């Protein structure tokens, strides 16, 4: 791609320091997520789960019906299995986003290799999560890194940041 006749290169990285009490957190080089990242995930079985459906009922417990007589179906987002699968998907997405963003940091090396899981990255993400746990990363570290990657990838806008600042100014943040 060219801009005014010159090659356009939008690749860049930034260095962040993982927050630690008293400073001294490790310096990590992050790059933004590439444009095709969601498609790569979807092609490797990383997709949000769909909630099961349930029949809508009236106050007497009778099924609600549509005009054609078929039952009204609603997504059951409170289903325990669905919630577990949704939480697992979100964890996998966070881990894979962080690993992708760390891909430009030559100092970081993961034992788990993507090429060992060519078609299904679910076990790949789970093994990466285990590596991060063994390395001493906390849930808060993952949240903080995800925010850095989202900001770097232009996936956070100023309105979201302002809302987040107002939310957290109401009191101390809770542990994740």
C-alpha positions as CSV (number, residue, x, y, z in Angstrom):
1,X,0.0,0.0,0.0
2,X,1.2,3.5,-0.8
3,X,0.4,6.9,0.6
4,X,1.4,9.8,-1.7
5,X,3.5,7.4,-3.7
6,X,5.5,6.2,-0.8
7,X,5.2,2.8,0.8
8,X,2.9,2.9,3.8
9,X,4.1,0.9,6.8
10,X,1.8,1.1,9.9
11,X,3.7,-1.5,12.0
12,X,4.9,-0.4,15.3
13,X,5.5,-1.6,18.9
14,X,5.6,0.0,22.3
15,X,7.3,-0.9,25.5
16,X,5.2,-1.2,28.7
17,X,6.2,-1.9,32.3
18,X,4.0,-4.4,34.0
19,X,2.9,-2.6,37.2
20,X,4.4,-3.9,40.4
21,X,4.4,-2.4,43.9
22,X,7.4,-0.1,44.1
23,X,8.0,-0.3,40.3
24,X,10.5,-2.6,38.7
25,X,8.0,-4.6,36.7
26,X,9.2,-6.4,33.7
27,X,9.4,-4.4,30.4
28,X,7.4,-6.0,27.7
29,X,7.3,-5.0,24.0
30,X,3.8,-5.1,22.6
31,X,2.5,-4.7,19.1
32,X,-1.2,-4.1,18.1
33,X,-3.4,-6.9,17.0
34,X,-3.4,-7.3,13.2
35,X,-6.5,-6.7,11.2
36,X,-7.1,-10.4,10.5
37,X,-6.7,-11.6,14.1
38,X,-10.4,-12.4,14.8
39,X,-10.6,-14.4,11.5
40,X,-7.5,-16.4,12.4
41,X,-9.1,-17.2,15.8
42,X,-12.4,-18.2,14.3
43,X,-10.7,-20.5,11.8
44,X,-9.0,-22.3,14.7
45,X,-12.2,-22.9,16.8
46,X,-12.0,-19.8,19.0
47,X,-15.5,-18.5,18.9
48,X,-18.0,-17.3,21.5
49,X,-20.4,-20.0,22.7
50,X,-24.1,-19.6,22.0
51,X,-26.4,-19.7,24.9
52,X,-29.0,-22.6,24.9
53,X,-32.6,-21.6,24.3
54,X,-35.5,-22.1,26.6
55,X,-39.2,-21.8,26.2
56,X,-40.6,-18.5,27.4
57,X,-43.4,-18.9,29.9
58,X,-46.2,-16.7,31.3
59,X,-46.8,-16.1,35.0
60,X,-48.8,-19.3,35.2
61,X,-46.0,-21.3,33.7
62,X,-47.6,-21.9,30.3
63,X,-45.5,-21.6,27.2
64,X,-45.8,-18.3,25.3
65,X,-46.8,-18.7,21.7
66,X,-46.1,-16.7,18.6
67,X,-48.9,-15.8,16.1
68,X,-48.2,-18.9,14.2
69,X,-48.5,-21.1,17.3
70,X,-44.9,-21.9,17.8
71,X,-43.3,-21.5,21.2
72,X,-41.4,-18.3,21.9
73,X,-37.8,-19.2,22.5
74,X,-35.3,-17.1,24.6
75,X,-31.6,-17.4,25.1
76,X,-30.8,-18.8,28.5
77,X,-27.7,-16.8,29.5
78,X,-28.0,-18.0,33.1
79,X,-27.3,-21.6,32.1
80,X,-24.3,-22.8,34.2
81,X,-22.6,-24.7,31.3
82,X,-23.0,-21.7,29.0
83,X,-21.5,-19.4,31.6
84,X,-18.5,-21.7,32.1
85,X,-18.0,-21.9,28.3
86,X,-18.3,-18.1,28.0
87,X,-15.8,-17.5,30.8
88,X,-13.4,-20.0,29.2
89,X,-13.8,-18.3,25.8
90,X,-13.0,-14.9,27.3
91,X,-10.0,-16.3,29.1
92,X,-8.7,-17.9,25.9
93,X,-9.3,-14.7,23.9
94,X,-7.4,-12.7,26.5
95,X,-4.4,-15.1,26.5
96,X,-4.2,-15.3,22.7
97,X,-4.5,-11.6,22.3
98,X,-1.6,-11.0,24.8
99,X,0.5,-13.7,23.2
100,X,-0.1,-12.2,19.8
101,X,0.8,-8.7,21.1
102,X,4.0,-10.1,22.7
103,X,5.0,-11.7,19.4
104,X,7.4,-8.8,18.6
105,X,9.3,-9.2,21.9
106,X,12.3,-11.3,21.0
107,X,13.0,-11.8,24.7
108,X,9.8,-13.7,25.4
109,X,9.7,-17.3,24.5
110,X,6.7,-19.6,25.1
111,X,7.2,-23.4,25.6
112,X,3.8,-24.0,23.9
113,X,4.0,-23.6,20.1
114,X,1.0,-22.7,17.9
115,X,2.2,-25.0,15.2
116,X,1.4,-28.0,17.5
117,X,-2.3,-27.0,17.3
118,X,-2.9,-26.2,13.6
119,X,-6.7,-26.6,13.5
120,X,-7.9,-26.0,17.1
121,X,-6.3,-23.3,19.3
122,X,-8.5,-24.1,22.3
123,X,-5.9,-26.4,23.9
124,X,-3.2,-24.1,22.7
125,X,-4.8,-21.2,24.6
126,X,-5.3,-23.4,27.7
127,X,-1.6,-24.4,27.7
128,X,-0.5,-20.8,27.3
129,X,-2.7,-19.9,30.2
130,X,-1.0,-22.5,32.3
131,X,2.4,-21.1,31.2
132,X,1.4,-17.6,32.3
133,X,0.2,-19.0,35.7
134,X,3.5,-20.8,36.2
135,X,5.4,-17.6,35.3
136,X,3.6,-15.8,38.1
137,X,1.2,-13.6,36.1
138,X,-1.9,-12.6,38.0
139,X,-5.5,-12.1,36.8
140,X,-4.9,-8.4,37.2
141,X,-1.8,-8.6,35.0
142,X,-3.9,-10.2,32.3
143,X,-6.6,-7.5,32.5
144,X,-4.0,-4.7,32.5
145,X,-2.2,-6.2,29.5
146,X,-5.5,-6.7,27.6
147,X,-6.3,-3.0,28.2
148,X,-2.8,-2.0,26.9
149,X,-3.3,-4.2,23.8
150,X,-6.8,-2.9,23.2
151,X,-5.6,0.7,23.5
152,X,-2.5,0.0,21.2
153,X,-4.8,-1.7,18.7
154,X,-7.2,1.3,18.7
155,X,-10.0,-0.9,20.2
156,X,-10.6,1.5,23.1
157,X,-11.9,5.0,22.5
158,X,-11.7,8.0,24.8
159,X,-15.4,7.7,25.9
160,X,-14.8,4.2,27.2
161,X,-11.7,5.4,29.1
162,X,-13.6,8.3,30.6
163,X,-16.4,6.0,31.7
164,X,-13.9,3.6,33.1
165,X,-12.2,6.4,35.1
166,X,-15.5,7.6,36.5
167,X,-16.4,4.0,37.5
168,X,-13.1,3.3,39.3
169,X,-13.1,6.8,41.0
170,X,-16.2,5.7,42.9
171,X,-14.1,3.5,45.1
172,X,-11.1,1.1,45.2
173,X,-11.1,-1.5,42.4
174,X,-12.1,-5.0,43.4
175,X,-9.8,-8.0,43.0
176,X,-10.3,-10.0,39.8
